[in-house]
Amino acid sequence: MAKTITPDQVVDAARDLDQVEFTRDDIAEKLGVGKPKFKQAFKQARESGRLEKVGDDAERKGRFRVTR
């Protein structure tokens, strides 16, 4: 059975990173899954306003932060 990731788990993983800004790769590594496995949960967390994009890094990867 596939592991289902929730928006709460995404936000909790982001907080557990102990860094202000992070990429989707950082979250994937923290959760131990590939990016497609948490894409919907990440999108829901952004739409609810708990995560926001702050820009792109030098490799053109999106950088995000937890808002609440």
C-alpha positions as CSV (number, residue, x, y, z in Angstrom):
1,M,0.0,0.0,0.0
2,A,1.3,3.5,-0.9
3,K,2.2,5.9,1.9
4,T,-0.2,8.8,2.0
5,I,1.3,12.1,3.0
6,T,-0.9,14.8,4.5
7,P,-0.5,18.6,4.5
8,D,0.1,18.4,8.2
9,Q,3.0,16.0,7.7
10,V,4.5,18.3,5.1
11,V,4.4,21.3,7.4
12,D,5.7,19.3,10.4
13,A,8.6,18.1,8.2
14,A,9.4,21.7,7.2
15,R,9.4,22.8,10.8
16,D,11.7,19.8,11.7
17,L,14.3,21.0,9.2
18,D,15.4,23.7,11.6
19,Q,16.0,26.1,8.7
20,V,14.1,29.1,7.6
21,E,13.9,28.3,3.9
22,F,13.7,24.9,2.3
23,T,13.1,23.2,-1.1
24,R,10.8,20.4,-2.0
25,D,13.8,18.2,-2.1
26,D,14.5,18.9,1.5
27,I,10.9,17.9,2.4
28,A,11.1,14.7,0.3
29,E,14.3,13.7,2.1
30,K,12.9,14.5,5.5
31,L,9.7,12.4,4.7
32,G,11.7,9.6,3.1
33,V,9.6,9.7,-0.1
34,G,9.9,10.9,-3.7
35,K,8.5,14.4,-4.6
36,P,5.4,12.9,-6.5
37,K,4.3,11.2,-3.3
38,F,3.6,14.4,-1.4
39,K,2.9,16.8,-4.3
40,Q,-0.9,17.1,-3.5
41,A,-0.2,17.5,0.2
42,F,2.4,20.2,-0.5
43,K,0.0,22.0,-2.8
44,Q,-2.8,21.9,-0.1
45,A,-0.4,23.3,2.5
46,R,0.5,26.2,0.2
47,E,-3.2,26.9,-0.7
48,S,-4.1,26.9,3.0
49,G,-1.4,29.6,3.6
50,R,0.8,27.5,5.8
51,L,3.7,27.5,3.3
52,E,4.7,30.2,1.0
53,K,7.2,30.5,-1.8
54,V,10.0,33.1,-1.1
55,G,11.8,32.7,-4.4
56,D,14.2,30.5,-6.4
57,D,17.7,29.5,-5.5
58,A,20.7,29.5,-7.9
59,E,19.6,26.1,-9.3
60,R,16.2,27.6,-10.0
61,K,14.6,25.4,-7.4
62,G,11.7,26.9,-5.5
63,R,12.5,28.1,-1.9
64,F,9.7,28.0,0.6
65,R,9.0,28.9,4.3
66,V,6.5,28.0,6.9
67,T,4.1,30.9,7.7
68,R,2.3,29.6,10.7
